């Protein structure tokens, strides 16, 4: 018998809420680290190469596209259905949250390299907006999930 990731719907929702709350707090930590490191003086750790900036912007756009794909694609959602609807719903949230966090990390890297706080503010804002959207999709997926009882998966 295989162990189930979630014994019931409530335990999955509790884990999902904890993951989402942690993901929402992380950009605040990134901002605090940036402000304490860079400060008002604008001291960066090194020069920000334009090529690296363009590369990180392309990767960020690709992340946003990937977030939208994983959250809206029926094909991707079906591929996660092997372990059941609870696991699929949680995996959609965790995948989206992880990708949203990577956008915040890109902003942190750009800020630390350049010494400009605008990057962390912009990328953290994008991360928060995408996390809110991912959470909205999670809630919609929960409502669309068939009622499977308290212990059945």
C-alpha positions, 0 to 999 in steps of 0.5 A: 500500500502506498502512503498518501501525501494527504490523508484528507482534504483538511490536511492538504489545505493546512499544508497549502496555507502554510506554503502560501503564507511562507511564499508571501513572507519571502519577498519581505525578507528579500526587501529587508536584506536588500535594504540592509545590504544596499541601503541608501548609499546604493552600494552594489556588490559589483557592476550589473552587466547589461547582458546579464540584466537582459538574460534575467529579464528573459528568464523572468518572462519565461517564468511568468509564461510557465506559471500561466501554463501550469495554472491554466493548462488542462493537459498539465493538470491531467498529468498530475492526476495520478495520485488523486485530486488532492495531490494534483491541487497541492502540486499546482499550488506548490509549483506556481508558488515556487516559480513565483518565488524565483521571480523575487530571487531574481529581483534580489540578485539584480538589486545586490549586483546593481545597488538599485532598490527598484529591482527588488521592489518591482520583482517582489511586487510581481511575485506577490501579484502572481502568488495572489493569482496562484492562490485564486486558482488554488481556491477555484480548483478546490471548489471544482474538486469533487467532494471525496469525504474526509478520509478518502483520496 
